[in-house]
Amino acid sequence: MTSTLSIHNWFKKKQAEKEVLGRERLDIPGGLWVKCYKCGQALFSKDLESNLKVCPKCNYHFKLTSTERIAQLADEKSFKEINANIRSKDFLGFNDAKPYAKRIKDSITKAKLNDAIVTGLGKICDLPCALGIMDFSFMGGSMGSVVGEKVTRLIEEAIVKKCPVIIFSASGGARMQEGIMSLMQMAKTSAALGRLRENSLPFISVLTDPTTGGTTASFAMLGDINLAEPGALICFAGPRVIEQTIRQKLPPGFQRAEYLLDHGMIDCVINRKDLKETLVKILRWFNNVQR
C-alpha cells in the first residue's frame, strides 16, 4: 500500500512540475538556440553562425551544408556549379526499409540537392580552382555512381581549365544500395586523379567529420596535401567495428584527425577560421611552382 501511494504521489509531483514549467516557459522562436553535441553548451544560433559554426566553448566543428561551405570559401558570385542535374539510378531494384528509388526521391526533397556532392568552378581570393563539396545531409554523404561521376568530371574540367582541385569530403562511405556500381567509383576517381597529376595540377583534399569507408579508401586520401578539420573522424572501418573484430579497447582519439596527424596520415589539422587563409597560401605556392 505504502509503495502504491509513493508512486502515485511521485506522478502527481511530476505533473505539477510540468504545469509550472508550462506556465513559465518563455515564448522563444524555434531554432534560436543550438546545443553543442560535444560539450552540451546552449549556443545562440546567430553567434554560432558568425563563428563559422564552431562552438566557442569547446571548438567542436558542426557539420556544414555545401551551400554554407561555398559561402564561407568562394569569392562572392564566383562559384558556378557544373553537372548539377545528374541523379542516381536504382540499378538493382534495391529494397531495405523502403525502396531505394523512394529513398533517393525523399533525400532530394529533404536536402534540396540531387546527390551527395556539389561541384563547380570558382575563385578563392581571386585564385581559380575546381571545387567539390560533399554534403552529409544527402544520405549521409554516401558515394554512389553520381558522386563518382561528378568528382571525375570535376577533375576532367580542371585539366581543361588548368586549375587545381579542392574537394571537401564528408561521407559515410560507399552507397550499398548501388552495389558494384558504387564500389567502381573508388577506382574511377583514383584514375582521374592520376590524370590530374600527369598534367602537373594539384589536388588538395580537405577531410571533415566524418570521412569514412570507400571515400577514405579512394580520392579523400590521395591529395597532394591532405588537410582535416579538428576532431574529424577519418577511417575506413569505424572504431566500433574494429573493437568488435579485435576484441580490444582502442586508444583515446583513435581515428580522429589529430591521431592521424600524429601518425603521418594527414599533413595538417586546420581550424575552420584559418582554413580559407591556409588554402590561399597553398594555392599561391602551387601557382609559383608552376610558373
C-alpha positions as CSV (number, residue, x, y, z in Angstrom):
1,M,0.0,0.0,0.0
2,T,2.8,2.4,1.0
3,S,4.6,1.7,-2.2
4,T,1.5,2.4,-4.3
5,L,0.9,5.7,-2.6
6,S,4.5,6.7,-3.1
7,I,4.3,6.1,-6.8
8,H,1.0,7.9,-7.0
9,N,2.5,10.9,-5.2
10,W,5.6,10.9,-7.4
11,F,3.4,11.1,-10.6
12,K,1.3,13.9,-9.0
13,K,4.5,15.8,-8.2
14,K,5.9,15.4,-11.7
15,Q,2.6,16.5,-13.3
16,A,2.6,19.6,-11.1
17,E,6.1,20.4,-12.1
18,K,5.1,20.1,-15.8
19,E,2.3,22.5,-15.3
20,V,4.5,25.1,-13.6
21,L,7.1,24.7,-16.4
22,G,4.4,25.1,-19.0
23,R,3.2,28.4,-17.5
24,E,6.7,29.7,-17.0
25,R,8.1,28.7,-20.4
26,L,9.2,31.6,-22.5
27,D,7.8,32.1,-26.0
28,I,11.1,31.5,-27.8
29,P,11.0,31.0,-31.6
30,G,12.3,27.6,-32.8
31,G,15.9,27.3,-33.9
32,L,17.0,30.3,-31.8
33,W,19.3,28.1,-29.6
34,V,21.5,25.2,-30.5
35,K,23.0,22.6,-28.1
36,C,26.6,21.7,-28.7
37,Y,26.9,17.9,-29.4
38,K,30.3,17.8,-27.6
39,C,30.1,20.0,-24.5
40,G,26.3,20.4,-24.2
41,Q,26.6,24.2,-24.1
42,A,23.5,26.1,-25.3
43,L,24.6,28.4,-28.1
44,F,22.8,31.3,-29.6
45,S,22.2,30.4,-33.3
46,K,23.4,33.7,-34.7
47,D,26.6,33.6,-32.6
48,L,27.3,30.1,-33.8
49,E,26.8,31.1,-37.4
50,S,29.0,34.2,-37.0
51,N,31.7,31.9,-35.6
52,L,31.5,29.7,-38.8
53,K,29.5,27.0,-36.9
54,V,32.3,26.3,-34.4
55,C,31.5,26.0,-30.7
56,P,33.2,28.9,-28.9
57,K,33.4,26.8,-25.7
58,C,35.0,23.6,-26.9
59,N,35.9,24.2,-30.5
60,Y,33.5,21.5,-31.8
61,H,33.1,21.9,-35.6
62,F,29.5,21.5,-36.6
63,K,28.7,20.0,-40.0
64,L,28.3,22.4,-42.8
65,T,26.0,22.1,-45.8
66,S,27.5,22.5,-49.3
67,T,25.9,25.9,-49.6
68,E,27.4,27.1,-46.3
69,R,30.8,25.8,-47.2
70,I,30.8,27.6,-50.6
71,A,29.6,30.9,-48.9
72,Q,32.5,30.7,-46.4
73,L,35.2,30.0,-49.0
74,A,34.4,31.1,-52.5
75,D,34.6,34.7,-53.7
76,E,31.1,36.3,-53.9
77,K,29.2,35.1,-57.0
78,S,32.4,33.4,-58.4
79,F,31.2,29.8,-57.9
80,K,29.5,28.3,-61.0
81,E,28.0,24.8,-60.4
82,I,28.5,22.1,-63.0
83,N,26.8,18.8,-63.6
84,A,24.0,19.8,-61.2
85,N,21.2,17.7,-62.7
86,I,22.8,14.2,-62.6
87,R,20.7,11.9,-60.4
88,S,21.2,8.4,-59.0
89,K,19.5,5.4,-60.7
90,D,18.2,2.3,-58.9
91,F,20.3,-0.2,-60.8
92,L,19.4,-3.2,-58.6
93,G,15.8,-2.5,-57.7
94,F,17.1,-2.4,-54.2
95,N,14.8,-2.6,-51.1
96,D,15.7,-2.3,-47.4
97,A,13.3,-0.4,-45.1
98,K,11.9,1.2,-48.2
99,P,12.7,1.1,-51.9
100,Y,15.9,2.8,-53.0
101,A,14.1,4.8,-55.6
102,K,11.9,6.3,-52.9
103,R,14.9,6.9,-50.7
104,I,16.6,8.9,-53.5
105,K,13.4,10.9,-54.0
106,D,13.0,11.7,-50.3
107,S,16.6,12.7,-50.0
108,I,16.4,15.1,-52.9
109,T,13.3,16.7,-51.3
110,K,14.9,16.9,-47.8
111,A,18.4,18.0,-48.7
112,K,17.3,20.1,-51.7
113,L,20.2,18.5,-53.7
114,N,20.3,16.0,-56.5
115,D,23.0,14.0,-54.8
116,A,25.7,14.0,-52.1
117,I,28.2,16.3,-53.7
118,V,28.1,19.8,-55.3
119,T,30.8,20.5,-57.9
120,G,31.8,23.6,-59.8
121,L,34.4,26.2,-60.7
122,G,35.1,29.2,-58.6
123,K,37.7,31.5,-57.1
124,I,39.1,31.8,-53.6
125,C,40.7,35.3,-53.1
126,D,40.8,35.6,-56.9
127,L,42.6,32.3,-57.3
128,P,40.7,30.0,-59.7
129,C,40.0,26.4,-58.6
130,A,37.7,23.4,-59.2
131,L,35.6,22.8,-56.0
132,G,33.8,19.7,-54.9
133,I,31.9,19.8,-51.6
134,M,30.3,16.6,-50.2
135,D,27.1,17.2,-48.3
136,F,26.3,14.8,-45.4
137,S,22.6,15.7,-45.4
138,F,22.1,13.7,-48.6
139,M,22.1,10.0,-47.5
140,G,25.0,10.5,-45.1
141,G,27.2,11.8,-47.9
142,S,27.4,8.2,-49.3
143,M,29.4,7.7,-52.5
144,G,27.3,6.3,-55.3
145,S,27.7,6.4,-59.1
146,V,26.7,10.1,-59.2
147,V,29.3,11.2,-56.7
148,G,32.0,9.3,-58.5
149,E,30.8,10.6,-61.9
150,K,30.7,14.2,-60.6
151,V,34.1,14.0,-59.0
152,T,35.6,12.6,-62.2
153,R,34.0,15.2,-64.4
154,L,35.2,17.9,-62.0
155,I,38.8,16.6,-62.3
156,E,38.5,16.5,-66.1
157,E,37.2,20.1,-66.2
158,A,40.1,21.1,-64.0
159,I,42.5,19.6,-66.5
160,V,40.9,21.5,-69.4
161,K,40.9,24.8,-67.4
162,K,44.4,24.0,-66.0
163,C,43.4,24.8,-62.4
164,P,43.8,23.0,-59.0
165,V,41.1,20.8,-57.5
166,I,39.9,21.1,-53.9
167,I,37.4,18.5,-52.5
168,F,35.8,18.6,-49.1
169,S,34.9,15.1,-48.0
170,A,32.0,14.3,-45.6
171,S,30.9,10.7,-46.2
172,G,29.6,7.6,-44.5
173,G,31.3,5.5,-47.3
174,A,30.2,3.8,-50.5
175,R,26.4,3.6,-51.1
176,M,25.5,-0.1,-50.6
177,Q,22.2,0.3,-52.5
178,E,24.1,0.5,-55.7
179,G,26.4,-2.5,-55.1
180,I,29.3,-2.8,-57.5
181,M,28.4,0.4,-59.3
182,S,29.2,2.3,-56.2
183,L,32.4,0.4,-55.5
184,M,33.6,1.1,-59.1
185,Q,33.8,4.8,-58.2
186,M,36.8,4.2,-56.0
187,A,38.9,3.1,-59.0
188,K,37.3,5.7,-61.3
189,T,38.0,8.7,-59.2
190,S,41.5,7.5,-58.3
191,A,42.3,7.1,-62.1
192,A,41.0,10.6,-62.7
193,L,43.4,12.0,-60.1
194,G,46.2,10.1,-61.7
195,R,45.5,12.0,-64.9
196,L,45.4,15.3,-62.9
197,R,48.9,14.5,-61.6
198,E,50.2,13.7,-65.1
199,N,49.1,17.2,-66.0
200,S,51.0,18.7,-63.1
201,L,47.9,20.1,-61.4
202,P,47.5,19.9,-57.6
203,F,44.8,18.2,-55.6
204,I,44.0,19.5,-52.1
205,S,41.8,17.1,-50.1
206,V,40.0,18.5,-47.0
207,L,38.6,15.8,-44.7
208,T,35.7,16.8,-42.5
209,D,33.7,14.9,-39.9
210,P,33.1,12.1,-40.9
211,T,35.1,10.9,-43.8
212,T,34.8,7.1,-43.8
213,G,34.6,3.9,-45.9
214,G,35.1,3.9,-49.7
215,T,35.6,7.7,-49.8
216,T,38.6,7.5,-47.5
217,A,39.8,4.5,-49.4
218,S,39.9,6.4,-52.6
219,F,40.1,10.1,-53.5
220,A,39.8,11.6,-50.0
221,M,43.3,10.3,-49.0
222,L,45.0,10.9,-52.4
223,G,45.6,14.6,-52.0
224,D,49.0,16.2,-52.8
225,I,48.1,17.9,-49.5
226,N,45.6,16.3,-47.1
227,L,44.0,18.7,-44.6
228,A,41.5,18.0,-41.9
229,E,39.2,19.9,-39.5
230,P,39.7,19.3,-35.8
231,G,38.2,16.2,-34.3
232,A,37.1,14.8,-37.7
233,L,36.5,11.0,-37.8
234,I,38.6,9.7,-40.6
235,C,38.7,6.0,-41.2
236,F,37.8,3.1,-43.4
237,A,36.0,0.9,-40.8
238,G,34.7,2.7,-37.7
239,P,36.1,2.2,-34.2
240,R,33.1,0.2,-33.1
241,V,33.6,-2.3,-35.9
242,I,37.3,-2.6,-35.2
243,E,36.7,-3.1,-31.4
244,Q,34.2,-5.9,-32.1
245,T,36.6,-7.5,-34.5
246,I,39.8,-7.5,-32.5
247,R,38.1,-7.6,-29.1
248,Q,40.3,-4.9,-27.7
249,K,39.8,-1.3,-26.5
250,L,41.2,1.3,-28.9
251,P,43.4,4.1,-27.7
252,P,41.8,7.5,-26.9
253,G,41.2,9.7,-30.0
254,F,41.8,6.7,-32.3
255,Q,40.9,7.6,-36.0
256,R,40.3,11.3,-35.2
257,A,42.1,14.0,-37.2
258,E,44.8,14.7,-34.5
259,Y,45.6,11.0,-34.2
260,L,46.1,10.7,-37.9
261,L,48.3,13.7,-37.9
262,D,50.5,12.2,-35.2
263,H,50.8,9.0,-37.2
264,G,51.7,10.7,-40.5
265,M,48.5,10.0,-42.4
266,I,47.5,13.7,-43.0
267,D,49.5,16.9,-43.4
268,C,47.7,19.4,-41.1
269,V,44.7,19.9,-38.8
270,I,43.2,23.3,-39.5
271,N,40.6,25.2,-37.6
272,R,37.8,26.4,-39.7
273,K,38.5,30.1,-39.2
274,D,42.0,29.5,-40.6
275,L,41.0,27.2,-43.4
276,K,40.5,29.8,-46.2
277,E,43.7,31.6,-45.4
278,T,45.6,28.2,-45.5
279,L,44.0,27.2,-48.8
280,V,45.0,30.6,-50.3
281,K,48.6,30.1,-49.2
282,I,48.7,26.6,-50.7
283,L,47.2,27.8,-54.0
284,R,49.6,30.6,-54.3
285,W,52.5,28.3,-53.6
286,F,51.4,25.9,-56.3
287,N,50.9,28.8,-58.7
288,N,54.5,30.0,-58.1
289,V,55.9,26.5,-58.5
290,Q,54.0,26.0,-61.8
291,R,55.5,29.3,-63.2
